Amino acid sequence: MLTFILALKAVLEMAALALLGRAVLGLLAGSRREHNLAYQLLDAVARPAVWLARRLTPGFVLERHLSLVAFLLLGFAWLAVTAWKVSHCRVIGVAACL
């Protein structure tokens, strides 16, 4: 169970960091960001999180705000999984979680 929790936490962290990296690289690359290979790679990693944010939010949320919504959803999910890990580690013993 601990392996599943750690894997889920790692996936959430990777998606959040991909969104953050995509935002920074988008600012640096400007209007030519769609032709940047690194941006395309980060976009491919972050696309499922943005898709999920689109499905969970109402229709009046603008497309340009979806990345921020996805980042916030990933942050809240990460906090929930971290709390789950802490409670699981308290049950099995902290020494088993190190």
N, C-alpha and C positions, 0 to 999 in steps of 0.2 A: 504494500500500500504506500509506503514511503517513497518507493521508486516512482510510482504513478504521480504522486503529489509533486515530487521534484521535477519530473518531466513536464508536467502541466505548467509549473512555475517557470521553467526554462522557456517554454514556447511563448508564454505571455511576455516574458522579458525580451525575447528576440523580436517579437512583433512590435512592442513598444519602442525598442531601440531603432528598429527599421523605420518606424514612423518619424521618430525624432531626427534620424539621419537624413531621411528624405526631405524633411522640412528645411534643415540646414543646407543641404545640397541644392535644394530648389531656390533658396535665397542667393546662394553663391553663383549658380549657373544662370539664373535669370530666365529669359524667355526661351533659351535653347536647352532647357533642362530635359525635354523629351528626347533629345538626341544624345544625351549623356548616358553612357553604358552603366556607370555606377548608380545613377538615378533610376534607370530601368530595373536594375537588380533589386534595389531597395523597394521600388514600387511593387515588384512581383512578390516580395516577402510581405509587404504591408497590405496588399490588395484584399486578402480574406478578412482582415480586421475592419477595413473600410466598408466592405460588402455587408458584414454583419451589422455594423453601425447603421447603414442605410436601411436594413430590414427592421431594426429595433426602434428607429426614430420615426416620428410622424412625418408626413409628407412636406410640411412647411419648412423643415430644416434645409437650409441651402446646401448645395453640393460642395461649396468651398469650405464649409464648416465641418464636413464629415470626418476629416482627418483629426480634428481636435476632439470631436465626439468619440471617435474610435480610440484615441489616446486616453481619454478620461475613462472610458469603459474598461480598457485594458488595465489602467491603474487601479480601479476599484476591484476588478477581478483578481489582480495580483495581491491586493490587500486581503481579500477573502481567502485566497489560497494560502497566503502566509499565515493567516490566523488558523486555518485548517491544519497546516503543518505544525504549528506550535502546539495546538491541542492534541494532535496525534503523537507528537514527541513527548508530551507530558504523560500520555497513557503508556507508551512503550518504554519510556525512560530516556532521559536526555543523552545518556551515554551511547544509546543505539542510534541516535541521530547525528552523531559527529562523524 
